Amino acid sequence: MVLYSSQALNDFDIIFEGLLHWEKIKLSEQFTIDYVNDIKTECEKIPYKSYHENTTYKTHKLHGQKVHRYHRNPHTTWYILYDMDTKGTVFVNRIISNYTTVE
């Protein structure tokens, strides 16, 4: 099971609005919806992973002990930061792109 923090849900909204109103490239609303849904699909895959990678960046460690990297394209990686309990429940805390990860 995957549960989302209010911050993670807010991150989805921020990603959607950022893509929809991106000045560099005009993206359709459907493309933007599909893009955000693809990130959500990646989140839903996390409980089935055989290995859960520990966070390494200091800023990531503030938001979870584990990280799932979603390589959307050659330029964009989404870091899904989460914690996991002993029953395998995943708590997604934040979703941050490589553009906002500074280390």
N, C-alpha and C positions, 0 to 999 in steps of 0.2 A: 504494500500500500504506500502511496505517496501523499503526503500532506504538505501544504504550502503555507508559509508564513504570510502575514499581511504585507510585509516588505517584498516578498517574491511576487505576490499578486500585483503589487504596485509596479514592480519591475516589468512585468508583462505589459502593463498599460503604457509605461514610459517607452518601451521598445516599440510598441505599436504606433504611438503618436510620433515618435522620432522618425520612424521609417516613412510613415504616411506624409509627413510634412518636411521631409528631407529636401533641402535646397539643391543639393548636388545632382540628384536624379529624381525624376518623377516616377513614383511607384503607384500602381493601382491599389485600390482598397482590398481587392481579392488577393493580390500578391502579398500584401502586408498581413492579412488575416492568415494566409497559408504559412507565411514565414514564422509568425508567432506560434501557430499550431505545431509547426515542426519542432520548435524549442520545447513545447509542452510534451510532445511525443518522446523527445529525448529524456525528459524528466521521468516519464512513466517507465522507461526502460531500466532505470537505475537499480531497482530492487532485484533485477534478474542478472546483474553483472556478476561475474565470478570473482572479480577483484575490485576493491574500492580504494582508490588512490587518496593518500593523505594530501591535504593542502600544503603548499610550500611557500607561497607568497605571504608576507606579513598581513597585507590588506585582506587576503582571502581567509586567513586564520581567524580574523575577527568575525567571520560570518559562517564558519563551519569547519569541521574537522576533515571533511572529505570533499573532493572535487571531481566532477565529470566534465570533461572537455568535449564540446560539440563543435567540430570544424565545419562551419557552414559553407565556406569557400576558401580559396587559398589565402585570403586576406583577413578573414573574420573567424575568430574562435570565441565561443560563448562558454564561460566558466559557470557551471551550475554548482553552487556551494551548498553543502548539505551535511546533516548529521543523521545517524542511523542508530536505532535502538537494538537491543538484543533479539527482538522478535523480527527484525528485518524491515521495520517501518522506516521509511525515508522521510526526513523533514527538510524540504527545500527552503533555505533561508534567503538566498540572494541569487540573482542571475546577472553576471557582469561580463562585459565584452573585453577583448584584449586591448581595445582602444582606451578603456578606462582603468585598466590594471597597470599600476606603476610600481616598479620594484627596481 
